Amino acid sequence: MHITPSLTPAAMERWERMDVKGRELILARIWCVHCKKNHGIRDAEGHLHPSGDIILLGFCPSCGGKVARVIETGDTMGPAKYYP
């Protein structure tokens, strides 16, 4: 599965520095509170939090409920320098 979320430039810079297989696993395993299962993510969008973490928002492909995922890149890549 190759999906690229729609990210702000700052978030995309962090996203592209991550391992490709790791990115694919993240996108394939997003917890849906409505289904109570891990699913992928549909219509994924994201931005960089001031902490340096990537925040992904989208929808569950199974039920259509809203899902979110925080990717903790701030600890490994440092705090964000700019926020578009």
N, C-alpha and C positions, 0 to 999 in steps of 0.2 A: 504494500500500500504506500503510495507516494502522494502525500497531501502537504501543501504548504499553506499555513495559515496566513491571513492578511494581518500583517504586523506593522506597527510604526517603525520608522527607520532605526531608532535606537534599539527597539526590541528585536528587529530583524538582524542587526549586527551581532547581538548576543546569541540568537537562535542559530545563526550560521556558524558560530564558533563551536557549537555542540556537535557531538558525534552523530552521524546520520542515523545509525541504528537506534541510538538513544532517543532521537527526535521521533522516529517512527513508533517506538514503544510508548512514548508519552502520549502521542495522538491516538493510539489504539486502546489505551487504558485510562479512560476518564470515568470516574464514578458518577453514576446517575442516581440521585436521591429518590427519584420517582420510581425507577425500575428496580432499585436496590442491586444493581449489577454494574460491572465495568463494561463500557462500550467505547466506541470511538467518539469522535466529535464531528459535527456537521457545521458548516458555515463559521469556522473558527476565526476569531479576530483576537488581537492582543496588543498589549502595550507594556511599557517598562514602568515598574513601580519605583518610587524614589530609592527604595532599598537596593535596587539593582535586580530584583526578581522579575521574571516575565509573568504576566497575568493573561491567561487564555480564557476567552468567553465564547460560548457557542451553544449548540443544541444537541441533544441526544438523538442519534439516528434511529433509535427504536421507538421512543414515545414522543419525541419532539420537545421534551422538557428542557429548561435552561440548565447548562452545566458550566462549570468553571474549573480551572486548574492553575495552581501557582507552581511555577518552575523556579526553584531556588538557585538562581545563578549569582545572586548578590554576594554570597559567601565565597564562591570560587573565582568570580570575575571582578569583584569589588563593586562599590556603589556606582550608580549611574552618573555620568558626567553631563549629559544633556537629555532633555525630554521634549521631543517634537510633539 
